[in-house]
Amino acid sequence: MQHFIAIIIIVGLVFSQSSENQSFKLKDGTVISGIVVEKNDETFTIQTKYGIVTVNKNELVQTEYEINLKSGETFRGTKLSETDSVIQLKTKLGTLNIQKADILDIKESGQVTQAGEKKVGSNVSYHRRPYSLSDMLFGTGIRGSSEKDIEFALGEERLIDTFFDPTSYVLDDGTLYLSGLSFAFGLSDKLQISSRWVDFFWGNFNIRPKYMLYQKGNWEKESALAIGGHFHTYWQPDKVVWQSGNVEVTSNNWDDENVTSTTNYNYGGYFPLGSTIKGSTDNCYDCDEEDLLDVTKDEDLDFMFEFFTAYTFSKARKGMRGRVSSTVGAMVQIPMSNRYKWSSGETIIPYRIYWGTDVDITPQLKMVGEAFYDPFFLDLNHRSRDSCYNPFECIFGSNYTYKTSETNEITEDKFHSVRPIHFDFGFMYAVNEHFRFGIHTQPYIIAFYWKF
């Protein structure tokens, strides 16, 4: 009886292994999914849900891959077939059946036919050397198209930040990142440093190290954890806090512009951290509400320490069409100045908790989204568009919002639409090996950077 049970188990295992579906792509774009019931040197006989079909091997399109295993071995060859757990790779050493769980990293290097030539009408994209400096910075650098149906193992970009919030990944050793606001450099496979170079113009020396504590898993599933900080010598806060009070506003008389009057206004709203609020002295008459106050940012800047942590989980999409990565993180900013205090006398310590995700749509295109809890942040649609001093403020507004009243006190319940939970959404596109750009819904709207 025991021998009979053992035979049944063995037969069941063999049957389950042989019954795994495999997918085959032909040169004309046809994709067949089924079980191989017979094969020889020239054909595959495949049992599909619609019946049995015979496919000539010289009609197959095979994907070339470079596969790095957790054991340290590297194999390069064409993919003959794939199941949920195994990739069959044809190499110069022979045909190998590689368990997906053993794969640390996998990169597609092209698609070829059985005869060895490049696929006719292939959607495969691959990099070339740039022809000039402008080609390197802005040119395509890519031959072929990047259609959605192309097979690819990894997208061109592994994000080190979700918009402006860090992921757990760091730049590769020796890689330089340069954007319109900041730069970063990979000091090792675990450590990178970055800085907002635009802040140097007002004397704010700042540095942001990030260290990856661990990275484990394989190509199929991976997780990583990082910690870091950001040190500023002359911090210019971009956070907002609730402020309310009473100011005097000077305005012209309707009948005689040379005659002025003073009116007392109550105000309340969300203003930049450390800013001073005064009544307008523009001597206007019939002033709009947004013109009644003069909001001045704090110019007595001081030291600030920021600390953050981020955990990222990444998983391969089904069919080896890139990856989906999710990041959970938190940060806290600790100003060294005694000026940033609540009315109770306690120091104001801005913080943020966030969750971000990015999905490879094609090898070059990512869809990126983020939700974050930050009571010190104003969405774009809440920012005031009063008198502005540069084109950016005129288009996107100043980082505050308020209301005024001659008779009533302004309280926070007047701002129902200002909420601590915010969302951001956008796309990132790799134009070539070096140049990326993106667009999203929160300031600064457009992002671009280079990697070298």
C-alpha positions as CSV (number, residue, x, y, z in Angstrom):
1,M,0.0,0.0,0.0
2,Q,2.8,2.4,0.9
3,H,4.6,1.7,-2.4
4,F,1.3,2.3,-4.2
5,I,0.9,5.7,-2.5
6,A,4.5,6.6,-3.3
7,I,4.0,5.8,-7.0
8,I,0.9,7.9,-7.1
9,I,2.7,10.8,-5.5
10,I,5.7,10.5,-7.9
11,V,3.3,10.2,-10.9
12,G,1.4,13.3,-9.7
13,L,4.6,15.3,-9.3
14,V,5.8,14.4,-12.8
15,F,2.4,15.2,-14.2
16,S,2.2,18.5,-12.4
17,Q,5.6,19.5,-13.7
18,S,4.8,18.4,-17.3
19,S,1.5,20.2,-17.2
20,E,2.8,23.7,-16.5
21,N,1.8,26.1,-19.2
22,Q,4.6,27.7,-21.3
23,S,4.3,30.7,-23.6
24,F,5.9,30.9,-27.1
25,K,6.1,34.1,-29.2
26,L,6.4,33.9,-33.0
27,K,8.0,36.3,-35.5
28,D,4.6,37.5,-36.8
29,G,3.6,38.5,-33.2
30,T,1.5,35.4,-32.4
31,V,1.7,34.2,-28.8
32,I,0.8,30.6,-28.0
33,S,0.3,29.3,-24.4
34,G,0.0,25.6,-23.6
35,I,1.7,22.4,-22.7
36,V,4.5,20.8,-24.8
37,V,3.4,17.3,-25.5
38,E,6.1,16.5,-28.0
39,K,9.2,18.1,-29.5
40,N,12.0,17.2,-31.9
41,D,14.9,19.1,-33.5
42,E,12.5,21.1,-35.8
43,T,9.1,21.5,-34.1
44,F,7.1,21.8,-30.9
45,T,3.7,20.1,-30.5
46,I,1.7,22.2,-28.0
47,Q,-1.6,21.3,-26.4
48,T,-3.5,24.5,-26.0
49,K,-7.0,25.1,-24.6
50,Y,-8.2,25.3,-28.2
51,G,-6.5,22.2,-29.5
52,I,-3.1,20.9,-30.6
53,V,-0.8,23.1,-32.7
54,T,2.6,22.4,-34.2
55,V,5.2,25.2,-34.3
56,N,8.4,25.3,-36.3
57,K,11.3,26.3,-34.1
58,N,12.6,28.6,-36.8
59,E,9.4,30.7,-36.4
60,L,10.1,31.3,-32.7
61,V,11.3,34.5,-31.2
62,Q,13.6,34.0,-28.3
63,T,14.6,36.6,-25.8
64,E,18.3,37.0,-24.9
65,Y,19.0,37.5,-21.2
66,E,21.9,38.1,-18.9
67,I,21.1,36.4,-15.6
68,N,23.0,36.8,-12.3
69,L,22.3,34.2,-9.7
70,K,22.5,34.5,-5.9
71,S,25.4,32.0,-6.0
72,G,27.5,34.6,-7.9
73,E,27.2,32.8,-11.3
74,T,26.3,34.7,-14.5
75,F,24.7,33.1,-17.6
76,R,23.9,34.7,-20.9
77,G,21.6,33.1,-23.5
78,T,18.3,33.0,-25.2
79,K,15.1,32.1,-23.4
80,L,13.5,29.0,-24.8
81,S,10.5,28.9,-22.5
82,E,9.2,30.0,-19.2
83,T,6.9,28.8,-16.5
84,D,5.8,30.3,-13.2
85,S,8.9,29.0,-11.5
86,V,11.5,28.1,-14.2
87,I,13.2,29.9,-17.1
88,Q,14.8,27.6,-19.7
89,L,17.9,29.3,-21.1
90,K,19.9,28.2,-24.2
91,T,23.5,29.1,-23.6
92,K,26.9,28.2,-25.2
93,L,27.3,25.7,-22.4
94,G,24.0,24.0,-23.2
95,T,20.3,24.3,-22.2
96,L,19.8,25.3,-18.5
97,N,16.7,25.2,-16.4
98,I,17.0,28.1,-13.9
99,Q,14.8,28.5,-10.9
100,K,13.4,32.0,-10.7
101,A,13.9,31.9,-6.9
102,D,17.7,31.6,-7.5
103,I,17.8,34.7,-9.8
104,L,19.3,37.8,-8.2
105,D,19.1,40.1,-11.3
106,I,18.1,39.6,-14.9
107,K,18.5,42.0,-17.8
108,E,17.2,41.6,-21.4
109,S,19.8,42.1,-24.1
110,G,17.6,41.6,-27.2
111,Q,15.3,39.2,-29.1
112,V,16.4,36.9,-31.9
113,T,14.8,34.3,-34.0
114,Q,15.7,30.6,-33.9
115,A,18.1,31.2,-36.8
116,G,20.0,33.8,-34.8
117,E,19.0,37.0,-36.7
118,K,17.4,40.0,-35.0
119,K,13.6,39.8,-35.0
120,V,12.0,41.3,-38.1
121,G,9.9,44.4,-37.1
122,S,11.1,43.9,-33.5
123,N,10.0,46.3,-30.8
124,V,13.3,45.6,-29.0
125,S,15.1,48.7,-27.8
126,Y,18.8,48.9,-27.0
127,H,21.3,51.6,-26.2
128,R,24.0,53.0,-28.4
129,R,26.8,55.4,-27.7
130,P,25.8,59.1,-28.0
131,Y,27.1,60.9,-31.0
132,S,27.6,64.3,-29.3
133,L,27.1,66.1,-26.0
134,S,23.7,67.3,-27.0
135,D,22.8,63.8,-28.1
136,M,23.9,62.5,-24.7
137,L,21.9,65.1,-22.8
138,F,18.7,65.2,-24.8
139,G,18.9,62.7,-27.7
140,T,17.0,59.5,-27.8
141,G,20.1,57.3,-27.5
142,I,17.8,54.3,-28.3
143,R,17.2,52.5,-31.5
144,G,13.8,50.9,-32.1
145,S,10.6,51.7,-30.3
146,S,9.4,50.8,-26.8
147,E,5.9,49.5,-27.3
148,K,3.9,48.2,-24.5
149,D,4.0,44.6,-25.6
150,I,7.8,44.3,-25.5
151,E,9.1,41.8,-22.9
152,F,11.6,43.3,-20.5
153,A,12.9,42.2,-17.1
154,L,13.7,45.6,-15.5
155,G,12.8,49.1,-16.3
156,E,15.6,51.6,-17.1
157,E,15.2,53.4,-13.8
158,R,15.3,52.3,-10.1
159,L,14.1,55.3,-8.2
160,I,16.2,56.7,-5.4
161,D,13.3,59.2,-4.6
162,T,9.6,59.1,-5.1
163,F,9.3,62.7,-6.2
164,F,11.0,64.5,-3.2
165,D,10.7,61.7,-0.7
166,P,13.4,59.0,-0.5
167,T,13.1,55.3,-1.3
168,S,15.5,52.8,0.3
169,Y,17.6,52.5,-2.9
170,V,20.9,54.3,-3.4
171,L,22.8,55.1,-6.6
172,D,25.3,52.6,-7.8
173,D,28.9,53.1,-6.8
174,G,30.4,55.9,-8.9
175,T,27.1,57.1,-10.4
176,L,26.5,60.8,-10.6
177,Y,22.9,62.3,-10.5
178,L,22.2,65.9,-11.5
179,S,18.8,67.6,-11.5
180,G,17.5,71.1,-11.8
181,L,17.6,71.4,-8.0
182,S,20.1,68.9,-6.6
183,F,22.8,66.4,-7.2
184,A,23.8,63.0,-5.7
185,F,26.8,60.6,-6.0
186,G,27.1,56.9,-5.1
187,L,30.0,56.5,-2.8
188,S,29.5,52.7,-2.6
189,D,26.8,50.2,-3.2
190,K,25.3,51.1,0.2
191,L,26.0,54.8,0.6
192,Q,25.2,57.9,-1.4
193,I,25.4,61.6,-0.6
194,S,23.2,64.3,-2.2
195,S,22.7,68.0,-1.8
196,R,20.4,70.8,-3.0
197,W,22.9,72.8,-5.0
198,V,20.4,75.7,-5.6
199,D,20.5,76.4,-1.8
200,F,24.2,77.3,-2.1
201,F,23.2,80.6,-3.7
202,W,22.0,82.0,-0.4
203,G,24.8,80.3,1.6
204,N,23.0,77.2,2.7
205,F,25.6,74.5,2.8
206,N,23.6,71.2,3.0
207,I,24.3,67.6,2.7
208,R,22.1,64.5,2.7
209,P,23.7,61.1,3.2
210,K,21.6,58.0,2.8
211,Y,22.7,54.5,3.8
212,M,21.1,51.2,2.9
213,L,21.0,49.1,6.0
214,Y,20.1,45.9,4.1
215,Q,18.9,44.6,0.8
216,K,17.6,41.1,0.5
217,G,15.7,38.9,-1.8
218,N,16.1,38.1,-5.5
219,W,15.0,39.3,-8.9
220,E,11.5,38.1,-8.2
221,K,11.0,39.7,-4.8
222,E,13.2,42.2,-3.1
223,S,13.1,44.4,0.0
224,A,15.5,47.0,1.3
225,L,15.7,49.4,4.3
226,A,17.6,52.7,4.4
227,I,18.2,55.6,6.9
228,G,19.6,59.0,6.3
229,G,19.6,62.7,7.2
230,H,19.8,66.2,5.7
231,F,21.8,68.9,7.4
232,H,21.3,72.6,6.6
233,T,23.4,75.6,7.8
234,Y,20.9,78.2,6.6
235,W,17.5,76.5,6.4
236,Q,14.8,78.3,4.5
237,P,11.6,76.6,5.7
238,D,9.1,75.4,3.0
239,K,6.6,74.2,5.7
240,V,3.4,76.1,6.8
241,V,1.8,76.4,10.2
242,W,-1.4,78.0,11.4
243,Q,-1.2,81.6,12.5
244,S,-3.9,84.1,13.5
245,G,-4.0,87.6,14.8
246,N,-5.0,91.2,14.3
247,V,-3.4,93.8,12.0
248,E,-4.0,97.4,10.8
249,V,-4.4,98.0,7.1
250,T,-3.9,101.4,5.5
251,S,-6.0,102.3,2.5
252,N,-6.9,105.4,0.4
253,N,-10.1,107.3,0.8
254,W,-12.6,106.8,-2.1
255,D,-13.1,110.6,-2.6
256,D,-9.5,111.7,-2.1
257,E,-6.5,109.5,-2.8
258,N,-4.4,111.8,-0.6
259,V,-6.5,111.0,2.4
260,T,-5.8,107.6,4.1
261,S,-7.6,105.6,6.7
262,T,-6.7,102.7,8.9
263,T,-8.9,99.6,9.3
264,N,-8.4,96.8,11.9
265,Y,-8.6,93.3,10.5
266,N,-8.6,89.8,12.1
267,Y,-6.8,87.2,10.1
268,G,-6.1,83.5,10.2
269,G,-4.4,81.1,7.8
270,Y,-1.5,78.8,7.0
271,F,1.7,80.7,6.6
272,P,5.4,79.7,6.0
273,L,7.1,78.6,9.2
274,G,8.8,81.6,10.9
275,S,7.2,84.2,8.6
276,T,6.0,87.6,9.9
277,I,2.5,89.0,9.2
278,K,1.8,92.7,8.8
279,G,-1.0,94.8,7.5
280,S,-0.7,96.1,3.9
281,T,0.8,99.6,3.5
282,D,0.1,99.8,-0.2
283,N,-2.5,102.5,0.4
284,C,-5.0,100.8,-2.0
285,Y,-8.7,101.2,-1.9
286,D,-11.2,98.4,-2.4
287,C,-8.4,96.0,-1.7
288,D,-8.9,92.3,-2.5
289,E,-8.6,90.0,0.5
290,E,-5.3,88.6,-0.8
291,D,-3.8,92.1,-0.8
292,L,-4.6,93.0,2.8
293,L,-1.6,91.3,4.4
294,D,2.2,91.5,3.8
295,V,3.7,88.1,4.4
296,T,7.5,88.1,4.9
297,K,9.5,85.0,5.1
298,D,12.0,84.6,7.9
299,E,15.5,85.9,6.8
300,D,17.2,85.0,10.0
301,L,18.0,81.5,8.9
302,D,19.6,78.8,11.1
303,F,20.7,75.2,11.4
304,M,18.3,72.3,10.7
305,F,18.6,68.6,11.0
306,E,16.3,66.2,9.1
307,F,16.2,62.4,9.7
308,F,14.4,59.9,7.6
309,T,13.9,56.2,7.0
310,A,12.4,54.3,4.1
311,Y,11.5,50.7,3.5
312,T,11.0,49.5,-0.1
313,F,9.4,46.3,-1.4
314,S,9.8,45.4,-5.1
315,K,8.2,42.6,-7.0
316,A,8.5,41.5,-10.6
317,R,5.3,41.9,-12.7
318,K,3.8,38.8,-14.2
319,G,5.3,37.8,-17.5
320,M,8.5,39.7,-16.7
321,R,7.1,43.0,-17.7
322,G,9.1,45.1,-15.3
323,R,8.6,45.7,-11.6
324,V,6.2,47.2,-9.1
325,S,7.9,48.9,-6.2
326,S,6.3,50.3,-3.0
327,T,7.9,52.5,-0.4
328,V,6.8,53.4,3.2
329,G,8.8,56.1,4.9
330,A,8.8,58.9,7.5
331,M,10.9,62.0,8.1
332,V,11.2,64.6,10.8
333,Q,12.8,68.1,10.7
334,I,14.3,69.5,13.8
335,P,15.1,73.3,13.6
336,M,17.8,74.6,15.9
337,S,16.3,78.1,16.1
338,N,14.2,79.1,19.1
339,R,11.9,81.2,16.9
340,Y,9.9,78.2,15.5
341,K,7.5,77.7,18.4
342,W,3.8,77.0,18.9
343,S,1.8,79.5,21.0
344,S,2.2,77.0,23.9
345,G,6.0,77.6,23.7
346,E,6.8,74.1,22.4
347,T,9.2,73.9,19.4
348,I,7.6,73.2,16.0
349,I,8.9,70.0,14.6
350,P,7.6,69.3,11.0
351,Y,7.2,65.7,10.0
352,R,5.8,63.6,7.2
353,I,4.7,60.0,6.7
354,Y,4.4,58.7,3.2
355,W,3.6,55.8,0.9
356,G,4.8,55.8,-2.7
357,T,4.7,53.4,-5.6
358,D,6.1,53.1,-9.1
359,V,5.2,50.7,-11.9
360,D,7.2,49.9,-15.0
361,I,4.9,50.5,-18.0
362,T,7.6,50.1,-20.6
363,P,11.4,49.8,-20.2
364,Q,11.6,53.6,-20.4
365,L,8.3,54.7,-18.8
366,K,7.3,54.6,-15.2
367,M,4.0,55.6,-13.5
368,V,4.6,57.1,-10.1
369,G,2.2,57.9,-7.3
370,E,2.4,58.9,-3.7
371,A,0.1,59.6,-0.7
372,F,1.5,61.4,2.3
373,Y,0.3,62.7,5.7
374,D,1.9,66.1,6.2
375,P,0.0,68.9,8.2
376,F,2.8,71.3,7.3
377,F,2.2,71.2,3.5
378,L,-0.1,73.1,1.2
379,D,-1.5,71.6,-2.0
380,L,-1.0,73.6,-5.1
381,N,-4.7,74.6,-5.4
382,H,-4.6,76.2,-1.9
383,R,-1.6,78.5,-2.5
384,S,-2.3,82.2,-2.7
385,R,-1.9,84.1,-6.0
386,D,-1.5,87.6,-4.7
387,S,1.2,90.0,-5.7
388,C,4.2,88.0,-6.9
389,Y,7.9,88.8,-7.4
390,N,8.9,86.1,-9.9
391,P,7.2,84.1,-12.7
392,F,7.1,80.9,-10.6
393,E,5.1,82.6,-7.8
394,C,2.8,84.2,-10.4
395,I,2.0,80.9,-12.0
396,F,1.9,78.5,-9.0
397,G,1.2,80.9,-6.1
398,S,2.8,81.8,-2.8
399,N,3.1,79.1,-0.1
400,Y,0.3,80.4,2.1
401,T,-3.4,80.9,2.3
402,Y,-5.5,83.1,4.7
403,K,-8.8,84.8,5.3
404,T,-9.6,88.2,6.9
405,S,-12.6,89.8,8.7
406,E,-13.3,93.2,10.2
407,T,-15.6,91.8,12.8
408,N,-15.2,88.1,13.4
409,E,-12.2,86.0,14.6
410,I,-10.8,83.6,11.9
411,T,-10.5,80.0,13.1
412,E,-9.1,76.9,11.6
413,D,-12.6,75.5,10.9
414,K,-12.9,78.1,8.2
415,F,-10.4,76.0,6.1
416,H,-12.3,72.7,5.6
417,S,-10.5,72.1,2.3
418,V,-7.0,72.3,3.8
419,R,-6.3,68.8,4.9
420,P,-3.2,67.0,6.2
421,I,-3.5,64.1,3.6
422,H,-2.1,64.9,0.2
423,F,-1.6,63.0,-3.1
424,D,0.9,63.2,-6.0
425,F,0.8,61.4,-9.3
426,G,2.9,61.5,-12.4
427,F,5.2,59.8,-14.9
428,M,8.9,59.4,-15.4
429,Y,10.5,58.7,-18.8
430,A,14.0,57.7,-19.7
431,V,14.8,59.5,-22.9
432,N,18.2,57.8,-23.1
433,E,20.8,56.2,-20.9
434,H,21.6,59.6,-19.3
435,F,18.5,61.9,-19.5
436,R,15.2,61.5,-17.7
437,F,12.2,63.8,-17.3
438,G,8.9,63.6,-15.6
439,I,5.7,65.4,-14.7
440,H,3.6,65.4,-11.6
441,T,0.8,67.2,-9.9
442,Q,2.6,68.9,-6.9
443,P,5.2,71.6,-7.1
444,Y,7.6,71.8,-8.9
445,I,5.4,70.0,-11.5
446,I,8.2,69.2,-14.0
447,A,11.3,67.1,-13.0
448,F,14.3,66.4,-15.1
449,Y,17.8,65.0,-14.3
450,W,20.8,63.3,-15.8
451,K,22.8,60.2,-14.7
452,F,26.4,59.6,-15.6
